[in-house]
Amino acid sequence: MFRAGIRVQSRDLTSTSGPDLASIQYTTSCLHAIWALCFQATKFVCLLGGKINMKLYGPIILIDDDQDDLEIIEEVLNRNGVQSADIRTFTDCYAALKYLETTSEKPFLVICDINIPGMNGMEFRKIVDENEALRRKSIPFVFFSSAAIGMQVTAAYEMTVQGFFLKRNSLAEMEETIRRILDYWMYCVHPNSN
């Protein structure tokens, strides 16, 4: 019979005598077939970024004024198993704030740039912290920025953000950073994770 392009033969192995050459060859061919199937499955999972349809309990909120960066981050999230339907993108903090104040969804995570015209990421985080209803939602919040000035990093952690990450120059490094952020929050228990 054929399975996944690999031919497997049926053989009676109930003989009470010791293994003969045909039995050893058959066992070896079965092991090779199993190994080939495992290898194919591993390649498939790796193509999906190591995750298959990551199930989030709410959407990921991306806030960045650079449309190219938003598209790259969304692509990286997709490669990590996050469906596009589970991502909300905003190019300004005002729109993101309005969404957070009016949505019935429980966001999984906010990933926000710092240097955004109008209301910047720091001002946005401060408003979220000062809004009792939003603070009670306990939405994990990380900054994802091109630069990390010491004062900004200190100020961010004083506002109880859960992380400050740098956008990396290579796609591979960015994928690794996003994968680590997602892995952490998938396993972290917090008030919003129920």
Residue pairs with C-beta under 8 A, 6 or more apart in sequence:
1 7
1 8
1 10
2 8
3 33
3 37
4 36
4 37
4 40
6 33
6 36
6 37
8 29
8 30
8 33
9 26
9 29
11 22
11 23
11 26
13 23
13 26
15 23
19 27
45 51
45 52
48 79
48 81
49 79
49 80
49 81
49 175
49 179
50 80
50 81
50 179
51 80
51 81
51 182
52 81
53 81
53 83
54 80
54 81
54 82
54 83
54 182
54 186
56 82
56 86
56 108
57 106
57 108
57 193
58 86
58 105
58 106
58 107
58 108
58 192
59 86
59 87
59 88
59 105
59 107
59 108
60 77
60 82
60 86
60 87
60 88
60 107
60 108
60 109
60 110
60 111
61 88
61 90
61 96
61 99
61 100
61 107
61 109
61 110
61 111
61 112
61 139
62 70
62 73
62 74
62 87
62 88
62 89
62 90
62 111
62 112
63 89
63 90
63 91
63 92
63 93
63 96
63 110
63 111
63 112
63 113
63 116
63 121
63 124
64 70
64 73
64 89
64 91
64 112
64 113
64 116
64 144
65 91
65 92
65 113
65 115
65 116
65 117
66 113
67 91
69 113
69 167
70 89
70 91
72 171
72 174
73 111
73 144
73 174
73 178
74 84
74 87
74 89
76 171
76 174
76 175
76 178
77 87
77 178
77 182
78 84
79 175
80 175
80 178
80 179
80 182
82 182
86 108
88 99
88 107
90 96
90 99
92 116
92 117
92 118
92 119
93 112
93 116
93 118
93 119
93 120
93 121
93 123
93 124
94 118
94 119
96 110
96 112
96 124
97 119
97 124
97 127
97 128
100 107
100 128
100 134
100 137
100 139
101 131
101 133
101 134
106 137
106 139
106 192
107 137
107 139
107 192
108 140
108 185
109 139
109 140
109 141
109 142
109 181
109 182
109 185
110 139
110 140
110 141
110 142
111 142
111 144
111 181
112 121
112 124
112 125
112 141
112 142
112 143
112 144
113 121
113 143
113 144
113 145
113 146
114 120
114 121
114 122
114 143
114 145
114 152
114 156
115 121
115 145
115 146
115 147
116 124
119 127
121 143
121 145
122 152
122 155
122 156
122 159
125 141
125 143
125 156
125 159
125 161
126 159
128 134
128 135
128 139
128 141
129 135
129 159
129 160
136 191
137 192
138 190
138 191
138 192
139 192
140 162
140 185
140 188
140 190
140 192
141 161
141 162
142 161
142 162
142 163
142 164
142 165
142 181
143 156
143 161
143 163
143 164
143 165
144 165
144 166
144 167
145 152
145 164
145 165
145 166
145 167
146 166
146 167
147 166
148 164
148 166
152 164
153 164
156 164
157 164
163 181
165 177
165 181
166 177
167 174
168 174
168 176
168 177
